[in-house]
Amino acid sequence: NRSKVVNYLRSRGAPANVAQEIYQDTLVFLDEKKENLELTCKLSVYLIGVARKKLLEYWRKTAKPDKTGDEYEY
């Protein structure tokens, strides 16, 4: 499943090192949830869904804030 998840992240614009880190974070998340996890889909689909959310979090954290109002420098 690693190649599927990493390729998905790369196709969404994630750099190679970030895609690997997100994949590892996804596996840690899966390990934490394994006790109560009941999948109704393929494991790869679940992993891609988790990785997608982690990628969105990454983009939010690394996005440059927009300058508005008083934040403009004159």
C-alpha positions as CSV (number, residue, x, y, z in Angstrom):
1,N,0.0,0.0,0.0
2,R,3.0,2.3,0.4
3,S,3.4,3.0,-3.3
4,K,-0.3,3.7,-3.7
5,V,-0.4,6.2,-0.9
6,V,2.9,7.9,-1.8
7,N,1.9,8.2,-5.5
8,Y,-1.4,9.7,-4.5
9,L,0.3,12.3,-2.4
10,R,2.8,13.0,-5.1
11,S,0.1,13.5,-7.6
12,R,-1.5,16.1,-5.3
13,G,1.7,18.1,-5.3
14,A,3.5,16.8,-2.1
15,P,7.3,16.7,-2.3
16,A,8.8,13.3,-2.1
17,N,10.1,13.7,1.5
18,V,6.8,15.1,2.7
19,A,4.9,12.2,1.0
20,Q,7.1,9.7,2.9
21,E,6.6,11.6,6.2
22,I,2.8,11.7,5.7
23,Y,2.8,8.0,4.9
24,Q,4.6,7.2,8.1
25,D,2.3,9.5,10.1
26,T,-0.6,7.6,8.5
27,L,0.8,4.3,9.7
28,V,1.2,5.6,13.2
29,F,-2.4,6.8,13.1
30,L,-3.5,3.4,11.9
31,D,-1.6,1.7,14.7
32,E,-3.2,3.9,17.3
33,K,-6.7,3.1,16.0
34,K,-6.2,-0.6,15.3
35,E,-8.1,-1.8,18.5
36,N,-11.4,-0.3,17.5
37,L,-11.0,-0.2,13.7
38,E,-13.6,-1.9,11.6
39,L,-13.0,-1.2,7.9
40,T,-15.9,-1.2,5.4
41,C,-13.5,-0.5,2.5
42,K,-10.1,-1.6,1.3
43,L,-7.2,-0.8,3.5
44,S,-5.5,1.2,0.7
45,V,-8.6,3.4,0.3
46,Y,-8.7,4.1,4.1
47,L,-4.9,4.9,4.1
48,I,-5.3,7.3,1.2
49,G,-8.2,9.0,3.0
50,V,-6.2,9.5,6.2
51,A,-3.1,10.6,4.2
52,R,-5.3,13.1,2.2
53,K,-6.4,14.7,5.5
54,K,-2.8,14.8,6.7
55,L,-1.7,16.4,3.5
56,L,-4.4,19.1,3.8
57,E,-3.2,19.8,7.4
58,Y,0.4,20.1,6.0
59,W,-0.7,22.6,3.4
60,R,-2.6,24.7,6.0
61,K,0.4,24.8,8.3
62,T,2.9,25.7,5.5
63,A,0.6,28.2,3.7
64,K,1.8,31.8,3.8
65,P,-0.7,34.0,5.5
66,D,-2.4,36.6,3.3
67,K,-1.7,40.2,4.1
68,T,-4.8,42.2,4.8
69,G,-5.6,45.5,6.3
70,D,-3.1,46.8,8.8
71,E,-0.6,44.0,8.0
72,Y,0.6,45.8,4.8
73,E,4.0,47.4,5.1
74,Y,4.3,50.9,3.6
